[in-house]
Amino acid sequence: MIRINNINLGFTAFSTILLFITLSICAVTATCHHTEPESSVSLSSLLANESMALLATLIYGICAHFAVAAINYIKKKNA
């Protein structure tokens, strides 16, 4: 359990937040890197990259929560 001020976060929620922040930074960097210096960043490519970051975070969050639930179930079953 990770405590930030008065908020308690479990490992899964905290790692999902960190993953989304990291992927968002990578998406913005990739969008800016692929544009030419003279042109501006297109909103559609930025939204596409951010959508992929959000989708990857969603899939990770679902898998991580199922893994934690399975571990808790096995612990409870063996106790």
C-alpha positions in Angstrom: 0.0 0.0 0.0 1.4 3.4 -1.0 0.2 6.4 0.9 0.2 9.9 -0.7 -1.2 12.5 1.7 -4.5 11.0 2.8 -4.9 8.7 -0.2 -4.0 5.0 0.0 -3.1 3.4 -3.3 -2.5 -0.3 -3.9 0.4 -1.4 -6.0 -1.8 -2.1 -9.1 -3.4 1.3 -9.1 -0.1 3.1 -8.5 1.7 1.2 -11.3 -1.2 1.8 -13.7 -1.0 5.6 -13.1 2.8 5.5 -13.6 2.4 3.5 -16.8 -0.1 5.9 -18.2 2.0 9.0 -17.4 5.1 7.3 -19.0 3.1 6.3 -22.1 1.6 9.7 -22.5 5.0 11.3 -22.4 6.2 8.9 -25.0 3.2 9.5 -27.2 3.7 13.3 -27.1 7.4 12.9 -27.8 6.7 10.5 -30.7 4.2 12.9 -32.2 6.5 15.9 -32.0 9.5 13.9 -33.2 7.7 12.8 -36.4 6.7 16.2 -37.5 8.9 18.4 -39.6 10.4 21.4 -37.9 8.5 23.8 -40.1 5.1 22.2 -39.6 2.9 22.2 -36.5 1.9 19.1 -34.7 -1.4 17.7 -36.1 -4.1 17.0 -33.6 -5.1 13.8 -35.2 -1.7 12.2 -34.8 -1.5 13.3 -31.2 -4.9 11.9 -30.5 -4.0 8.6 -32.2 -0.9 8.3 -30.1 -2.6 9.2 -26.9 -5.4 6.7 -27.7 -2.9 3.9 -28.1 -1.3 4.9 -24.8 -4.7 4.8 -23.1 -5.6 1.5 -24.7 -2.3 0.0 -23.5 -2.8 1.3 -20.0 -6.4 -0.1 -19.9 -5.2 -3.5 -21.0 -2.4 -3.5 -18.5 -4.7 -2.4 -15.7 -7.2 -5.2 -16.5 -4.4 -7.8 -16.6 -2.8 -6.5 -13.4 -6.1 -6.5 -11.5 -6.9 -10.0 -12.6 -3.4 -11.1 -11.5 -3.9 -9.5 -8.1 -7.3 -11.1 -7.7 -6.0 -14.5 -8.7 -3.1 -14.2 -6.2 -5.5 -13.2 -3.4 -7.9 -16.1 -4.3 -5.0 -18.6 -4.1 -3.8 -17.1 -0.8 -7.3 -17.3 0.6 -7.8 -20.9 -0.7 -4.5 -22.1 0.9 -5.1 -20.3 4.2 
